[in-house]
């Protein structure tokens, strides 16, 4: 009978490779896990930041009374007199008929009352050092004449004219930049119709997106009542030359394939409050 004899040294030699294999396998597993962790950290750092967007402080200013506003007020008083079975005043009737010249209303000048409003509010804001004390860095206005005039008179800021080379940019010393954008235009005649109202909403959404890309955090905007009303989802319009303060957070980017626009307001507007009223009253719409 043959006996198989294995010495203790032989046993150690046979178990050594298995232990070494287990050790190598463990090291390999650790390397794989470490690589996966590094890749996960890299992908996290490369992904877009999920931090909340910065809140901007916005000052909204409606332009001074325009010739169009004056004519509409006269038309309103004319209708009210007729409703009350009274004859309209000749002056009001004549002023109302000027509305038939539609192109003249689109970019109308400020009225005589509007000029007084600008002077009054300009003096008030300058006395209180509004532009500098509010920390306004950027002034934005509509390209329409009445908004340009209001921005210059109340904020001391206006872009250079694109049609008159003699009118250069004017900017308050404490303001970093002044610009204008056609996105701020008042509601166009066609945009009052249901067929084209979607274009008006689209323009407001584009303005909000554009506003969110501006680097400044404290901004003054001189624009129009119907635009502000729709943008903020208000029931009433701002008065001429009123100054309102509101917090703004840019809307999230919309997918290019999105067919329907989100309901306005699509951006986050909050903490709306009136800062200044204009004591120079606009033309009355009632008798």
C-alpha positions as CSV (number, residue, x, y, z in Angstrom):
1,X,0.0,0.0,0.0
2,X,1.5,3.2,-1.0
3,X,1.0,6.2,1.2
4,X,0.9,9.7,-0.1
5,X,2.9,11.9,2.2
6,X,2.7,15.7,1.9
7,X,5.0,17.7,4.2
8,X,4.0,21.0,5.9
9,X,6.3,22.9,3.6
10,X,4.6,21.4,0.6
11,X,1.2,22.5,2.0
12,X,2.5,26.1,2.4
13,X,3.7,26.1,-1.2
14,X,0.3,24.9,-2.6
15,X,-1.7,27.4,-0.5
16,X,0.5,30.4,-1.4
17,X,-0.7,30.8,-5.0
18,X,-4.3,30.7,-4.0
19,X,-3.8,33.4,-1.3
20,X,-1.8,35.5,-3.8
21,X,-4.6,35.2,-6.4
22,X,-7.2,36.3,-3.8
23,X,-5.1,39.3,-2.9
24,X,-4.6,40.3,-6.5
25,X,-8.4,39.9,-7.2
26,X,-9.1,42.2,-4.2
27,X,-6.7,44.9,-5.4
28,X,-8.2,44.7,-8.9
29,X,-11.7,45.1,-7.5
30,X,-10.6,48.1,-5.5
31,X,-9.1,49.7,-8.6
32,X,-12.3,49.2,-10.5
33,X,-14.4,50.7,-7.8
34,X,-12.1,53.7,-7.4
35,X,-12.3,54.3,-11.2
36,X,-16.1,54.3,-11.1
37,X,-16.1,56.8,-8.2
38,X,-13.8,59.1,-10.1
39,X,-15.9,58.9,-13.3
40,X,-19.0,59.7,-11.3
41,X,-17.4,62.7,-9.7
42,X,-16.1,63.9,-13.1
43,X,-19.6,63.6,-14.6
44,X,-21.1,65.5,-11.7
45,X,-18.7,68.3,-12.0
46,X,-19.2,68.5,-15.8
47,X,-23.0,68.6,-15.5
48,X,-24.8,72.0,-15.5
49,X,-25.2,73.6,-12.1
50,X,-28.5,73.0,-10.4
51,X,-28.1,76.0,-8.2
52,X,-31.1,78.4,-8.1
53,X,-30.7,81.3,-10.6
54,X,-29.9,84.7,-9.1
55,X,-32.8,87.1,-8.3
56,X,-32.6,90.4,-10.0
57,X,-34.1,93.6,-8.6
58,X,-36.1,95.3,-11.4
59,X,-37.6,98.8,-11.5
60,X,-40.4,99.2,-14.0
61,X,-41.4,102.6,-15.2
62,X,-44.3,103.4,-17.5
63,X,-43.6,106.2,-20.0
64,X,-45.2,109.7,-19.5
65,X,-48.5,110.5,-21.1
66,X,-48.2,110.4,-24.9
67,X,-50.3,112.1,-27.6
68,X,-51.9,108.7,-28.2
69,X,-52.9,108.5,-24.5
70,X,-54.4,112.0,-24.7
71,X,-56.4,111.1,-27.8
72,X,-57.7,107.9,-26.3
73,X,-58.8,109.8,-23.1
74,X,-60.7,112.3,-25.3
75,X,-62.4,109.4,-27.2
76,X,-63.4,107.9,-23.8
77,X,-65.0,111.1,-22.7
78,X,-66.8,111.5,-26.0
79,X,-68.4,108.1,-25.7
80,X,-69.3,108.8,-22.1
81,X,-71.1,112.0,-23.0
82,X,-73.0,110.2,-25.8
83,X,-73.9,107.4,-23.4
84,X,-75.3,110.1,-21.0
85,X,-77.3,111.6,-23.9
86,X,-75.1,114.7,-24.0
87,X,-73.4,116.3,-27.0
88,X,-69.6,115.7,-27.0
89,X,-67.3,118.7,-26.9
90,X,-66.0,119.8,-30.3
91,X,-62.4,119.8,-29.0
92,X,-62.7,116.2,-27.7
93,X,-64.4,115.0,-30.8
94,X,-61.6,116.6,-32.9
95,X,-58.9,115.1,-30.8
96,X,-60.6,111.7,-31.0
97,X,-60.6,111.7,-34.8
98,X,-56.8,112.0,-34.7
99,X,-56.8,108.3,-33.7
100,X,-57.7,107.4,-37.3
101,X,-54.1,108.2,-38.2
102,X,-52.9,104.8,-36.9
103,X,-49.2,105.2,-37.7
104,X,-49.0,108.4,-35.7
105,X,-50.2,106.5,-32.6
106,X,-47.5,103.8,-32.8
107,X,-44.6,106.1,-32.1
108,X,-46.3,109.2,-30.7
109,X,-44.5,112.0,-28.9
110,X,-45.3,112.8,-25.2
111,X,-48.2,115.2,-24.7
112,X,-48.0,118.6,-23.0
113,X,-49.1,116.9,-19.7
114,X,-46.5,114.1,-20.4
115,X,-43.7,116.7,-20.6
116,X,-44.8,118.1,-17.2
117,X,-44.9,114.6,-15.7
118,X,-41.3,113.9,-16.9
119,X,-40.0,117.2,-15.4
120,X,-41.8,116.6,-12.1
121,X,-40.6,113.0,-11.7
122,X,-37.1,113.8,-12.9
123,X,-36.8,116.5,-10.2
124,X,-38.2,114.1,-7.6
125,X,-35.9,111.2,-8.4
126,X,-32.9,113.5,-8.7
127,X,-33.7,115.1,-5.3
128,X,-33.8,111.6,-3.7
129,X,-30.7,110.4,-5.7
130,X,-32.9,107.5,-6.8
131,X,-30.6,106.1,-9.6
132,X,-27.5,105.9,-7.5
133,X,-29.1,105.0,-4.1
134,X,-31.0,102.2,-5.7
135,X,-27.8,100.8,-7.2
136,X,-29.2,100.7,-10.8
137,X,-26.5,99.2,-13.0
138,X,-28.4,98.8,-16.3
139,X,-31.1,101.1,-17.9
140,X,-33.3,99.5,-20.6
141,X,-35.9,101.3,-22.6
142,X,-38.3,100.7,-25.5
143,X,-37.1,102.2,-28.8
144,X,-40.3,104.3,-29.0
145,X,-40.0,108.0,-28.6
146,X,-42.2,108.4,-25.5
147,X,-40.1,105.8,-23.7
148,X,-36.8,107.3,-24.7
149,X,-37.9,110.8,-23.5
150,X,-39.1,109.4,-20.2
151,X,-35.9,107.4,-19.6
152,X,-33.8,110.5,-20.3
153,X,-35.9,112.8,-18.1
154,X,-36.3,110.4,-15.2
155,X,-33.1,108.3,-15.2
156,X,-30.7,110.5,-17.2
157,X,-30.2,107.6,-19.6
158,X,-31.0,107.2,-23.3
159,X,-29.3,105.3,-26.1
160,X,-28.0,107.1,-29.2
161,X,-30.5,107.6,-31.9
162,X,-30.4,105.2,-34.9
163,X,-31.9,107.9,-37.2
164,X,-30.3,111.1,-35.9
165,X,-26.5,111.2,-35.6
166,X,-26.7,114.3,-33.5
167,X,-28.4,112.5,-30.6
168,X,-25.7,110.7,-28.7
169,X,-26.0,108.2,-25.8
170,X,-26.6,109.8,-22.4
171,X,-25.9,107.8,-19.2
172,X,-26.1,108.7,-15.5
173,X,-22.6,108.5,-13.9
174,X,-23.5,105.6,-11.6
175,X,-25.1,103.5,-14.4
176,X,-22.8,101.0,-16.1
177,X,-24.8,100.5,-19.3
178,X,-27.9,101.7,-21.2
179,X,-29.6,99.8,-24.0
180,X,-32.8,99.5,-25.8
181,X,-34.6,96.5,-27.3
182,X,-37.5,96.1,-29.7
183,X,-38.8,93.2,-27.6
184,X,-40.1,96.0,-25.2
185,X,-42.4,97.6,-27.9
186,X,-45.9,98.3,-26.9
187,X,-48.7,95.9,-28.0
188,X,-48.9,96.4,-31.7
189,X,-52.3,96.9,-33.4
190,X,-52.3,93.4,-34.9
191,X,-51.4,91.9,-31.5
192,X,-54.8,92.9,-30.1
193,X,-56.5,90.4,-32.3
194,X,-56.8,86.7,-31.1
195,X,-55.0,85.5,-34.2
196,X,-51.8,87.4,-33.4
197,X,-52.0,87.5,-29.6
198,X,-49.6,84.5,-29.5
199,X,-47.0,86.6,-31.1
200,X,-47.3,89.1,-28.3
201,X,-46.9,86.4,-25.7
202,X,-43.9,85.0,-27.5
203,X,-42.3,88.4,-27.5
204,X,-42.8,88.8,-23.8
205,X,-41.3,85.3,-23.2
206,X,-38.3,86.2,-25.4
207,X,-37.8,89.5,-23.4
208,X,-37.8,87.6,-20.1
209,X,-35.3,85.1,-21.4
210,X,-33.1,88.0,-22.7
211,X,-33.4,89.9,-19.4
212,X,-32.3,86.8,-17.5
213,X,-29.0,86.7,-19.6
214,X,-28.0,90.2,-18.7
215,X,-25.1,90.3,-16.1
216,X,-26.5,93.2,-14.1
217,X,-28.6,92.5,-11.0
218,X,-30.3,95.8,-10.5
219,X,-32.1,97.1,-13.6
220,X,-34.4,99.9,-14.5
221,X,-36.8,99.3,-17.5
222,X,-38.9,102.1,-19.1
223,X,-41.7,100.6,-21.2
224,X,-45.4,100.4,-21.9
225,X,-48.5,99.7,-19.9
226,X,-50.0,96.8,-21.9
227,X,-46.6,95.1,-22.0
228,X,-46.0,95.3,-18.3
229,X,-49.7,94.3,-17.6
230,X,-49.4,91.1,-19.6
231,X,-45.9,90.3,-18.5
232,X,-46.8,90.5,-14.8
233,X,-50.3,89.0,-15.2
234,X,-52.0,92.1,-13.7
235,X,-55.6,93.3,-13.9
236,X,-54.8,97.0,-14.0
237,X,-52.2,99.1,-15.9
238,X,-49.5,101.2,-14.3
239,X,-50.0,105.0,-14.3
240,X,-47.9,107.3,-16.4
241,X,-44.4,107.8,-14.9
242,X,-45.1,105.5,-12.0
243,X,-42.1,103.5,-10.6
244,X,-42.6,100.0,-9.4
245,X,-40.1,97.5,-7.9
246,X,-40.3,93.8,-8.4
247,X,-38.0,90.7,-8.0
248,X,-37.3,88.7,-11.1
249,X,-36.0,85.2,-11.6
250,X,-35.3,84.1,-15.2
251,X,-37.6,81.5,-16.7
252,X,-36.3,78.0,-17.3
253,X,-35.1,77.4,-20.9
254,X,-37.9,76.1,-23.1
255,X,-37.5,73.1,-25.4
256,X,-37.3,74.1,-29.1
257,X,-39.9,71.5,-30.0
258,X,-42.4,72.9,-27.6
259,X,-45.5,73.8,-29.6
260,X,-47.5,75.7,-26.9
261,X,-46.1,78.6,-24.8
262,X,-46.5,78.4,-21.1
263,X,-49.1,80.7,-19.6
264,X,-47.9,84.1,-18.8
265,X,-46.2,85.1,-16.6
266,X,-43.6,82.4,-17.4
267,X,-40.8,84.0,-15.4
268,X,-40.9,84.3,-11.6
269,X,-42.0,87.9,-10.7
270,X,-42.6,88.5,-7.0
271,X,-42.8,91.2,-4.4
272,X,-44.3,93.9,-6.6
273,X,-44.6,97.2,-4.9
274,X,-45.1,100.8,-6.0
275,X,-42.1,103.1,-5.2
276,X,-43.2,106.4,-6.7
277,X,-46.4,107.9,-8.0
278,X,-46.7,110.9,-10.3
279,X,-48.7,113.8,-8.8
280,X,-49.2,115.3,-12.3
281,X,-52.4,113.6,-13.4
282,X,-52.9,112.3,-16.9
283,X,-55.8,113.4,-19.1
284,X,-59.0,112.2,-17.5
285,X,-61.0,109.5,-19.3
286,X,-64.2,110.3,-17.5
287,X,-66.3,113.5,-17.7
